[in-house]
Structure formats: structure tokens, C-alpha cells
Amino acid sequence: MKPFVRTKTISGIEYLYEVTPYKDPETGKVRQKTKYLGKNVNGVPVKVRSQGQPPKTVLSYGEFLPFNKIIADLKLDTILSEVLPEHHIWPLLTLAMNYAIRPRALYHIQSWFEGTHLNEEHPNLSLSSQSLSNLLSSIGNSAIHLGFSNRLIHQVSTSSTLFYDITSISSYSETINLLEYGYNRDGLDLPQLNLALIVDKQLGIPVMYDIYPGSIVDVSTLMNTAKKINSMGVRDYTLIMDRGLFSTDNIYELVENDLSFIIPPTSTLKSVKEAISAIHSSIDDPNNLKLYQNEPLFVKPITIEVGEIGLQGYAYYDQKREQQERTAFYKRLYDLSEQLKSVVIKPQFDTVVVFREVAKRDARYFEWSLNGNKFEISIRQNAVSQRVNKMGKFILLYRGNQTWDDCLSLYRSRDLVEKAFDVLKNDVDVMPVNVRTDSILRGYLFACFISLIMRMKLMRMMKDSELLSKCSVEAVLLELEKIRLMILPDGQKVMTELTKRQREILGALGVRA
């Protein structure tokens, strides 16, 4: 049993004691041996006689415990050893852990590392800004990310249900060829690259990513990524995709390559509009009534023509969702109408521009005219009716052996990939990227990918233990940061005593301190 440090307060002064649990050979009960360490001075034990001799150091420790377990469980260090030189493995994992815990710039990593227990476990790592830049450049000049994904998928992934999506990564750099202007999903006026991400449903972690220049549209990336998945020997999987990837060309390619998929069609397709109109009067037939997660839902099998391909699918009608959408929509229309009426238009203003800037995406629902310097507003009934008639109704198309509830549950589970992008951009802090070369950028994204695996796996561990419903990932890491490792003057390593809350967290995560 590992020793820990206990604090006792005597006459208002804190003293630290090393407590070592042991099993009594006679009674079989767990007992404790206590050793006086010294007075508590800023968390460090200092004996009165030796106050002139400071302890060696106190190191950050607790926040690394879940990530050390994740590295071991997923065998990340083993997999990396198959694609990287030995001396590169822990610098990369250290960088990835920093991004997963609290991202810092490259030139701060060395100082941060020296205050962590990693410095004791992996001493003499070269983590200067220049060394890390060289490491990332070396990774970026290779296809290591594909080799790593290949081994990760074969090592731990179920690879049966894969979520696919794409996002934009922006940068201020003017020297990276991958960065080009295109459709920016974050609304930033910056050059970007497109990042495609594959997430394994069962594990809840990303298993592969791919990078494309920023001007390449979503529909051009799908098959390139699918070919790379196939080249890794992955078979019998189902791709779950959002409607942004729906196009006639993509459907043809998916069918031609015999791939199983689930995707909602874009509403601009003529056959989709006709299908929605056709089901409007019949979808709520009692014979179409199903129960999903204890809520009534109307479901009707349909076939939609995409080019010359007839795709099977299911039309869904959720009355509860329809009412929620109606309420939110009408409230937004009312608020916007009042806002438009209150606008005072100055003579130098372009009234069309003013109207569009205020109404934005809902401009099509209003008619307007000018009365002096004010808008007179009326609502376009036909446009509103068309929108309302679609509420609560949606279509999922599929290829493969999928039931109506398979399609629905799998598609609704795709929030995994949305969470992954959110973690990547807000927790790992991947954007905007400030690097100088294509190779460093590629290497940097690989380090972020490893970090994303760690962070998403921690989220899955917290969800499985119901810890995620009680607190956030950030709250857990902040609590664990309080656990410190003290290196005593004689070289002994002693962990500070665990609080009840810390024991509960580590127990829920299955982590041993």
C-alpha cells in the first residue's frame, strides 16, 4: 500500500505526517504507521531543526493520473513506438497531455514540465521551443498520422460505427500553403484548412483525421477519407454523416464503393421536397405510430430518387419536437418584428442593407416598406406556412440493413463528433493556429489529435461512471490538481493525502493513485 501525507493542526500550526498503511499479519486488519515529516510550510514539510535545508521539490501530480491510465489502456505509447523514434514518444505525449489539461505555448512547455511528476518519471526530455518545433516538423513531413490511425484502429477500435464530419481550422499565418479562403464554419475572416474527423461510436474517441486545403469543399473530401479507411483494412462499418456531405456525386461514390451509411438529405433536392410534401398528409396515420425512448413518434418507410439511385429511408414526425420548434420560431418572429419596427433609419443609411443586417436568416419571412424613418413590417404568410409545415418532420436515408430505430439512434449519437470539434477548438484550443510552416502545422495537428483522444476518452470514462452528470471535465482536473507529489530531502516520494472528493473521482474513473 502506498504512503500518503496527512495534515494535523496543533495549536493553530499545521504539521505533516507520512502515513503508511499495512496489513496486520495476526488480525488481517489494515493498520497505519505514522512518521513525522515536519511543519507545513506552503505544502512542504520542514523540520524545526532543519529549516535551513529546504525539501527537494513539490510536483504537480493528480491531474496526470487519469491520462496515465488512458495512455496505458489504449496503449498509446506502444502504438507511437511503432511509428516514431523512441526519443520522440514522451516529448509528444507530454505535449499532448499539456494540451489536454491546460494548453500552453511551445516556449512555456519546458517550464511547465519541470514542475510536474513527469520530470521525475521521464527526466531529461528535450522540450525547448526549438526542440518541439523540430519534432512537430519531423512528424509533419511524414505520414505518421495515418500509420498511427491504422495501428490504433486495429489495436482498440471496434470500427463498426464511424462518425464522419469536417470542420475549419483558421490561422493568421501567411506562410502556410494549406491555408486558403473558403466557407468558414466559425464565421472568421481568416484563411483556413479543412479537418475531417472519424470518431468511433463504441469507444467515444477519434481514431483518424485528414487534412485538406481550405478552399476544397466538403463533398470532395469524403471519398478520399473513405479510401484511406479501406486501405487500413477496415470493413463492415457504417458511416454516419451530416447533410453538409449530402450530394448526388457523394451518394454515387458511396454506393459504387458498396459502403453502408446513414445521412439526412439536403432539403434543396427536388425529390426530397416532393417526399416531404407527400408525407405531410399521411405521416400521422395511427398505423405509423412507434414508441422511441418512451415518447410517441410517427415513422414511415420511404424511397427517394437521387439521380438514378433509389435510396431507402425513413420519414419521422415528432409532434413534441414540432411544438417546441413552433414556439421558438413564432417567438423569434415576434421579437424580430418588434426590433425591425424600432429601428430608426438615418438618411445616409441604405435601407435594404439595414433590413438584411437586422433580419439576417429570417428576412424571407417579412415584407417591409418605409414610413418616414421607420420600417412598416408584415409577415409573409406563405413563407411562414411552408416553414411550419416542415416542423417536427425529418428524413434519414440509409444503405445497409438498418431499422428505423437503428437509423435514428445512430444519427442522434453523432453528437460525439460535434463534441470532439468543440473539445478540439475550445479545450485543446487548436485555433487560431500560429505556426510558420506546413510541416509544423501538420505535426501540431497530430499532437492535438493525440490530446483529443485523451480528452474524449476521459469524457467517456466520466460518462460511463455517471460522473459527467455531476461535474465537468475541467472541474475534475481542477480537483485532481490539488494532489501533489512531494520529493523529500532524502529522495522519498510522498503523495499528499486524498480528500473524500478526490477518492470518489479516482474511484469512479478506476484510477489508482
N, C-alpha and C positions, 0 to 999 in steps of 0.2 A: 504494500500500500504506500502511496506517495505521501511525503510530508507536506504540510501546509503551514501557513503563518496565521496565528491568532493574535488579536489585539486585546489587551486588558487595560482598563483605565483605573489607576490607583492615585487617589488624592488629586484628581484632575489631570494627571500626567499619563500619557499612553505609553505602554511598553509592549514590545513584540516578542512572541514566543514561537518557537518551531515545535509543531505538534506532529508526532509520527504514530499513526495507528498501527497496531499489530494484533495478531490473534493469540490469545492466551492458550497455550498448549494443553492446560489442565481443564479449563472450563469451556474452551471453544468460543468464548465471547471476545468481541473486539475491544481492546483497551488502547490507551494512548500514553505515549511517553512525551514529556514536555521538556523543552530546552530553552533557557532564557537567551534571547538574542541581543536585547538592548532597548534603549529608549527610542520611541518612534520620532524620527526627525525627517519630516517630508516623505514619509512612507519608507524610510530606510532605518534599519536598526543600528544604533550607535551605543556601544557600552561606555559607561561613565569613565572608565579608566583609559579608554582608547579613543576618546573623541577627537584626538588629533590624527587618527588613522581612519579616513573615510572608507566606507564599503566600496567594493569594486564598481557596481552599477545596478540600476533598476531598469528592466526592459519591458517594452510592450509585448504582451503575450496572448491574452484571452481572445482577441478578435481574430487571431490566426487559427484557432482550434478547429472551427468548422471547415475552413478552407484546406487545412492539412488533411482532414478526413476525406473531403471531396477529391483532392488530388490522389489519395490512396485508393478510394473506392472506384474512381473512374480510370485509375492507372495512367493519369496524365503524364507523369514523369517518365513512365515506361514507354508510352507511345511517343513522346517527344524524343526519347533517346534513339528511336528508330529513324528519325528524320533530321536530328540536329546533332552537332558535336557535343560531347559530354560537358565541356566547359560553358556551353551556352544555355543549358537546360534551366539551371536555377536562377541565373540572371533574368531569363524570360519569365519564369514562374513568379519570381519576386516582383517584377514589373506588373504582371497580371494581377497579383494579389493587391498591390497598391491601388490599381485602377478599380478593383472590386470593393475595396474598403473606403478609400478616400483619395481620389486621383490627384496627383501632383505632377508638375512639370519635370522633364527629364533631369534638369540640373538640380532638383531637390531630392531625387531618389536616394542618392548615396547618404545624405544626412539623415533622412528618414530611416533607412535600412540600419544604420549604426545604432539606432535606439530601439531596435526590435530584437526578439529572440532569434530571428533568422540569422543574425550576425554571429550568434553562438553556434547554431546548427550548421551554417554554411559560411564559414569565415573566408575572408579574402576574395569575395566576389568583386569583380570589376564592374562598378555601377556608376562611373562618372558619366556626365552627359555625352562626352565623345565616345566612350566605350559603348553606351547604349545605342547611340546613333549608328555606330558601325555594325552592331548586332542587328538592328532593325533593317539596315540597308542590305546586309547579307541575306536575311530572311526574304526581303522584298525582291531580291534578284533571283529568287528560286521559285519552285512550285511546291514549297514545303507545306503550304496551307492545304493543298489537295492531297498530298501524301498523308498529312495528319488526319484529315477527314476520313480518308479511306480506312486507315487503321482504327480510328475512333468508332466508325460505323460497324466494322467487323468485330471490334472488341466489346462494345457495350450497347450498341443501338439495336432496337427492335426492327427499325426500318420498315415497319408495316404501314404506318400512317404518318406522312410527312407534310407539314405545312410549309407553303412557299409564298413568299411575298418579297417586295422590293421597296427600298426607301432611298432617300437622297442624303448624301453626306457633303456638307459645304465647307469651303475653306477660303481664306483670304490670300492664299499663296498665288503668286503669278508665275511660278516656275515649274508647275506640275502639269504634265501633258494630259493626264487623265481628267483634269478638271475642265469642264465645258458647261456653258449655259444650257439649261433645259428646263423642263417642268419641275419646279421645286416644291416638294410636298410640305415644306415648312414655311413657305412664303418668304424666303430670304432672297434678296437680290445679290446672290453670290454664285460663282461657278461651282460646280458640284461633280461628284461621281455617283453612280448608282450602285447600291449594295443589295444583292439578292441573298436572302437568308432561308435556309432549310432548318426547320425545327422538328424534332422527334416528339410525337404526342406522348408516348408511353413514359419517356424519361423526363420530358419537360425541358429539354436543353437543345440549343442549336448544335447541329452536327456538321454543317457545311455552310460556306458562304462563297460568293463570287462577286467580282468587281467589274463594272462596265463604265466606259466614258459617260459623262453626264448628259450628252445630247442623245444617247441611244434610248429609244422609248421602251416601255415595259414589255410590249408584245414581242420585241426582238430578242429578249433575254431568256425567255422560258425554256426554249428547246436546247439552247446551249447548256444551261444548267442541268436539264434532264439527261442530256448526253453524258455529262460528267458523272451524274449519279449512276447511270447504267454502266459506265466504264469501271466503276468501283464494284461491280458485281451485285448491286442491289436489285432485287427482283420482287415482284408481287407486292408492290406498295401502292398506296393511293395518295395522290397529290390533292391537297385542299387549298383552293386559291380564291382570291377576291375578284370582284367583277372587273377591276382595272386590268386584269390579264385576259379578259374575255375578248376574243376576236375570231373572225372566221378562219384566218390563217393559223392561229394557235390551235383551234379545235381540229382543223385538218391534220396538223402535225401530231397532236396528241393521239388522235385516232389511228393515224398511219403508223405510229410507233407503238400501238397496242398498249397505251397507258391508261390506268384507272384514275379517275379524277372526280372531284365534286366542285362545281363552280356556279355562282349565280350569273345569269346572262345580263348584259347591258340592256337597259330599257329603250335604247335608241334603235335596236334591231326591229325591223318591221314585224317579223314573225313573233317576237316577244310581245309587242304591243297588241297584236291580234290575239295572242293567247290570253293576255290579261283581260282583254275585253270579253273574250269568250267565256272565261271562268267567272266573270263578275256576277252573273245571274244564277249560276249553278253551284258555286263552291260551297255555299252554306246549306246544301241539301243534307238532311239528317243522316243519310247513308254515308256521307263523307266525314262524319264526326269521329274523332280519335281523342285519346287522353294522353297528354305528354307532360310528365312531371306533375301529375295530378291537376292539370289545367286542360279545359276543353280546347280542341284545335281541329279545324277542318282541313282535310288533306285529299287531294285529287291527283291521280297519275296523269301526266300529260306527255305529249311528244312535240318537240319544236324543231322545225327545219332550220339548220344552219348551213347555208349553201345547199349542197346536195346530200348532206348528212342529217338523218333524223335522230336527234338526241332525246333520250328518255329523261324524264324529270318528275318533280312533284311540285304542285302548286299548294301553297299553305295560306290559310286565312285564320288570323289570331284576333278575335274580337276584343280582347283585353288590350292588346297592343294597338289596335285601331283606335280605341277610345283615348288612350294615352297620347297617340300621335295627333288626333283631332284637337284635343285640349291644348297641347303645346303649340300646334300650328295656328289655331284661332287666336290664342293669347299673343303670339308673336305678330300676327297680322294687325291686331288691335293696337298694340304698343307702337308698331312701326307707323301705322296710320296717324296716330296722335303725334308722333315725333315729326313726321313729314309736315303736318299742319302747323307745327310750332316753329318751323324753320323760317327765318327772316332772310329774304333774298336781296342782297345788295345789287345795285345797278351793274357793277363791274363783273358780277358772277355769271357764269354760263349755267342756266337753269337745268339743262339736261345733265350736265356733269354733277351738279349739286344733288339732283334727284337720284342718280345712279350711285353716288357715293353713300347716300343715306340708306337707300332701299337695298342695294347690293344684290344678293342672290334672289331676293323676293320681289324684285322690280316688276317681274312679269304678272304679278297679281294685282297691280294698281293701274288705274287710269288717273291722269292728272292734268290740270290746267292752272293757269296763273290768275289770281285775283289780286291785283296790286303787287305787293311784295311777298305774297303768301301762296302756298300750294292749296288748291282745292282737290281733294282726294276722293276717289270712288274705287270700290273693289270690283275686279273683273270676275264675274260670277262663273263664266265657263272655265276659266283657268283654274279657279279655286275648286270647282266641281271635279275637274279632271284629276287634280292632286288628291282630293279627299277620297275619290273612288278607288285609288290605289292603296290607301292606308290599310295596314294590317295584312296586306297580301304580298307575297313574295314567291319567287320561283328558284328552285335549285335543280340544276341539270347534272347528270352523272353518267359515268361509264364504268361498268363493272357490276358486281352483284350487291346492290345497296337497297335496303328497305327505306321507307320514308323516315323512320326514326333514326336509322344509321346516318342518313344524309344530314338531318337536322342537328343531331348531337355532335357529329364530327365538324360541321361547319361552325357551329356556335363555339366549339372548342378552339377555334383558330385565334381566339384572343391571346393564345400563347405567343404567337409571333408578334402580335401588336405589343404585348408586354415586353418582349425581347427588344423591339425597337425602342420602346420607352426607356428600358434599362440602359440600353446602349447609348442613348442620347442624353439622358438625364442623370443616371447613376454612374456609369462608366465615363460619361462626359466626353463622348467621342467627337463632338463638333462644337464650334468650327475648328477645323484642323489647321494647325500652324506648323507645317513642316516644309522642307525645301526641295525635296526630290521625289520622284515617283517611287523609287525603291524604298526610301524611308517611310513614305506613306503606306505602301503595301505591308511593310514589316510592322508598322504601328497598328494597322487594322488587324493583323494576325494576333498581336498582343491583346488588343481589345476583344477579339473573338475568344481567346482563352479566358479572359476576365469575365466575359459574358456567360460562358459555360459555368464558371464558378458561381456567379451571382444567381443565375437561373436555377442551378441545382440547389443552392441554399434556399431559394424561394420554394422549390418543390418539397424539400425536406420540412420546411416550416408548414407548408400546406398539408402534407400528409400527417403531421403530428398535431394539426389544428392550432399551431402556434401563430400562423399568419392571420387568423381571425382575431387575435388578441393584440398583436403589435406588428409594427413594420420591420422590414429588414434593417433599416437604419437604427431603429430603437434597439434591436437585438445586438447589433455591432457596438453601439454606444455602451450598452450594459456590459458586454464582454470586454470592452477596452479597459474596464476598471480592474480586471485580473492582471496582475503584474508578476514578472519573474525576477526575483532578487538574486544577484550573484554576490555572495558573502565574501569577506576578505580572504577566507581560506579556500575559496573556489566552489563552495557548495551552492547548489541551485535550489531555491526555495520559492514556491508559489504562494502568493497571498491567499488568505482564507476566502473560501467561496461564500457568498451570501446565499440566502434561500432562493432568491430570484435567479441568480446565476446558475445554481444547481438545477433549477427547474428547466432553464433554457437548454443547458448542455444535455440534460436527461432527455428532453423532447427531441433533440437533434441526434441523439445516440452518440454523443461525443464524450470521450474520456479525457479529463484534464490531466 
